[in-house]
Amino acid sequence: MNRTVLIAYAASNLASILTMVAYLLRDILWLRFLTILSCFAGMVFGYLVRGGPLWTYITWNVIFALINIVQIAIIIKTGPVFTSPKKRRNCMRRCSKTSRRSNS
């Protein structure tokens, strides 16, 4: 097997592993970040695979990466979204404890 084919298959496996790990995470920012990395690995695979670049596959990975980049920007700009007042209070309580510890 030549080097390009090995890189393509390594990128394919890396993309799958990153997607699997992302689905195991509970933190949405890390999930989206790993999904973006998975998309980039998928783009490498789509470009280097035998038979020429798979432009449709690459295009979909670009779209998915862009969606996740935009969503990360929105989350960072607006802060976390809480599904209930109780979850918001719990988060605020944890944040205030953390900030008090770091100031000590």
C-alpha positions as CSV (number, residue, x, y, z in Angstrom):
1,M,0.0,0.0,0.0
2,N,1.3,3.4,-0.8
3,R,1.7,6.3,1.7
4,T,-1.4,8.2,0.4
5,V,-3.7,5.3,0.9
6,L,-2.4,4.7,4.4
7,I,-2.9,8.3,5.3
8,A,-6.5,8.1,3.8
9,Y,-7.4,5.1,5.9
10,A,-5.8,6.5,9.0
11,A,-7.8,9.7,8.5
12,S,-11.0,7.6,8.1
13,N,-10.4,5.7,11.3
14,L,-9.5,8.8,13.2
15,A,-12.7,10.5,12.0
16,S,-14.7,7.5,13.2
17,I,-12.9,7.3,16.6
18,L,-13.3,11.1,17.2
19,T,-17.1,10.9,16.4
20,M,-17.4,7.9,18.8
21,V,-15.6,9.7,21.6
22,A,-17.6,12.9,20.9
23,Y,-20.9,11.0,21.4
24,L,-19.6,9.7,24.8
25,L,-19.1,13.3,26.1
26,R,-21.6,15.2,28.2
27,D,-20.1,18.6,27.6
28,I,-21.6,20.1,24.4
29,L,-18.6,22.3,23.7
30,W,-16.2,19.4,23.7
31,L,-18.6,17.3,21.7
32,R,-18.8,19.9,19.0
33,F,-15.0,20.5,19.1
34,L,-14.3,16.8,18.6
35,T,-17.0,16.6,15.9
36,I,-15.2,19.5,14.0
37,L,-11.9,17.5,14.3
38,S,-13.7,14.5,13.0
39,C,-15.0,16.4,10.0
40,F,-11.5,17.6,9.2
41,A,-10.2,14.1,9.3
42,G,-13.1,13.0,7.1
43,M,-12.2,15.7,4.6
44,V,-8.6,14.4,4.4
45,F,-10.0,10.9,3.8
46,G,-12.4,12.2,1.2
47,Y,-9.6,13.9,-0.6
48,L,-7.0,11.2,-0.5
49,V,-9.2,8.1,-1.0
50,R,-8.6,5.9,-4.1
51,G,-10.7,6.9,-7.1
52,G,-10.2,10.6,-6.6
53,P,-11.6,13.2,-4.3
54,L,-15.1,12.5,-3.0
55,W,-16.4,16.1,-3.4
56,T,-19.9,15.4,-2.1
57,Y,-18.5,13.7,1.1
58,I,-16.0,16.6,1.6
59,T,-18.8,19.2,1.1
60,W,-21.0,17.6,3.7
61,N,-18.1,17.5,6.2
62,V,-17.4,21.2,5.5
63,I,-21.1,22.0,6.2
64,F,-21.1,20.0,9.4
65,A,-17.9,21.6,10.6
66,L,-19.3,25.1,9.8
67,I,-22.5,24.3,11.7
68,N,-20.6,23.3,14.7
69,I,-18.2,26.3,14.6
70,V,-21.2,28.6,14.4
71,Q,-22.9,26.8,17.3
72,I,-19.8,27.0,19.4
73,A,-19.6,30.7,18.8
74,I,-23.3,31.1,19.8
75,I,-22.7,29.1,23.0
76,I,-19.7,31.1,23.9
77,K,-21.4,34.4,23.2
78,T,-24.7,33.7,25.0
79,G,-23.6,31.4,27.7
80,P,-25.1,28.0,28.7
81,V,-28.8,27.2,28.2
82,F,-30.6,25.7,31.1
83,T,-33.6,23.4,30.7
84,S,-34.9,24.2,34.2
85,P,-34.6,26.8,36.9
86,K,-33.2,24.1,39.2
87,K,-30.4,23.3,36.8
88,R,-29.6,27.0,36.5
89,R,-29.4,27.4,40.3
90,N,-27.2,24.4,40.6
91,C,-24.8,25.7,38.0
92,M,-24.7,29.1,39.5
93,R,-23.9,27.6,42.9
94,R,-21.1,25.5,41.5
95,C,-19.7,28.5,39.6
96,S,-19.7,30.7,42.7
97,K,-17.9,28.0,44.7
98,T,-15.3,27.6,42.0
99,S,-14.7,31.4,41.8
100,R,-14.4,31.6,45.6
101,R,-11.8,28.8,45.6
102,S,-9.7,30.5,42.8
103,N,-9.7,33.8,44.7
104,S,-8.4,32.3,47.9
